[in-house]
Amino acid sequence: MKNIKKSFGEVKAVKDGNFNLRKGEIHSLIGENGAGKSTMMKLLYGMYDIDAGAITINDEIVRNLNPKLAIEKGIGMVHQEFMLVDDLTVLENIILGFEPQRGLKIDFTKAKENVQQYIDQYGMDIQLHKKINQISVGEAQRVEIIKVLTRGANIIILDEPTAVLTPQEAKSLFKILDKLREDGKSIVFISHKLDEVMEISDRISVMRQGEYIGSVDKKDTSPRELAKMMIGREVFLNIKKKYTETGEVLLKVNDLWTSGEKEISKIRGISLEVKRGEIVGVAGIDGNGQSEFIESLVGLRKVERGQVLLENKDITNLNPKQVRQAGVTYIPEDRNTRGLNRELSIAENLIATNVDSKFSKGVILNTNKMKEYADRLAEKFDIRPRDTKIAASALSGGNAQKIVVAREVEDGGKLLIASQPTRGVDIGAIESIRSIIQEVKAKGLGVLLISADLEEVMSLSDRIVVMHEGKITGEMSADEANEENLGLLMMGGKELGEKGEDVQ
């Protein structure tokens, strides 16, 4: 892919993209959120037309690419959001659109034989008779990989493939990728997890703000060097944890039960505590009740049984405004639906929770006071651009998230609930937000941190609880935690004892 350009209206998604792939290698493509890496690979898969540049496959310049032609050229793509039909079986999903026929009927016997070859060859644990809605996320991803292999893919694009996997599932995926590489398959691995990139890659290419920055061999680089290439300066993601004296119990949750979006996300008898000056991390694979649990704490979901106490005051089933007035601030997991009004300005979003109490008299808004407050927060939390009159919709993901973080941290609460606080933001913003959360703890507030990023949970938390299918499967201090024992609990297993034996 040479000198690629792609715009969507006024947005230049790829300004100058370059990428090459050799036979039998794993080549990682990395960059901040919005750097253009996923757009580049969607161009290669024919999902979009390129505006300028050239794509060459096996020494042939290919024009007017579309997914059908890409598949014919041996390209397959496993998207971050799986393209599977929930109500069909695994086998039906794999052969969908490419069904072998016997007369007018689908030849399922032949289909199963064809698919089983790949399952055996690459050691994939897949149950062909089950429906997609009955299998795990890790198995669904293996189904996607088998699907592209049965279509004859020699080039396999994986977009953020470990984002929804436990550490154990990620290791299983890497073994499969190693076997594919040994068989001469060429793999594009899109990721933002630098440790994984260093583990799995042969080469690594970096994009920044839609432009190609450079390519390096894995043996010649380091996570720190890659991060510097990604954002143009030194980055320190491993925040040095500050140990503080904890105070009395601030939040106490007793035997909480709520409804769930799915059967596995119903909350079934959760109890936990958060003390002053403490960060309690909640780890788990997405969809195991974390969202429902947090919604029940902040008044967005009805508690069916149990109790939520803040400073020994019962706040169970209060509405969101009452929960906030009691002293709870909240960074929601989806900033666009719960954290921001994207059509309003930066300033209006920053004062949204206090507009009636601090910035208005009756129906008259004190615009001078609002601007002064917003400008101060934009400076303090490094929200860019500094012009607080512009709409939140014009901001990058990282800067939009900083608006939410700034508002909630400055709101003067006693307990901060931070749900996926760095999801979908760039490395520079991750560094900033993690430091802010540490500062909140240092002031003696309590923090309940929910994150699917295990590295984030381990680096920030003092204590960690793990959720699986709406229950807490284990609790430990952050010093005891590692990817192995947390990953086991995330799959519903028991905690590993010091000598490797199972302990309850």
Beta strands, then each sheet from edge to edge (+ up, - down):
strand 1: 2-8
strand 2: 11-17
strand 3: 26-31
strand 4: 52-54
strand 5: 56-57
strand 6: 60-61
strand 7: 75-78
strand 8: 101-102
strand 9: 105-106
strand 10: 155-159
strand 11: 186-191
strand 12: 203-208
strand 13: 211-217
strand 14: 249-258
strand 15: 267-275
strand 16: 278-283
strand 17: 303-310
strand 18: 313-314
strand 19: 328-331
strand 20: 360-361
strand 21: 364-365
strand 22: 415-419
strand 23: 446-450
strand 24: 463-468
strand 25: 471-477
strand 26: 495-496
strand 27: 502-503
sheet 1: 2+ 1- 4+
sheet 2: 7+ 10+ 11+ 3+ 12+ 13-
sheet 3: 5+ 6-
sheet 4: 8+ 9-
sheet 5: 15+ 14- 17+ 18-
sheet 6: 19+ 22+ 23+ 16+ 24+ 25-
sheet 7: 20+ 21-
sheet 8: 26+ 27-
end
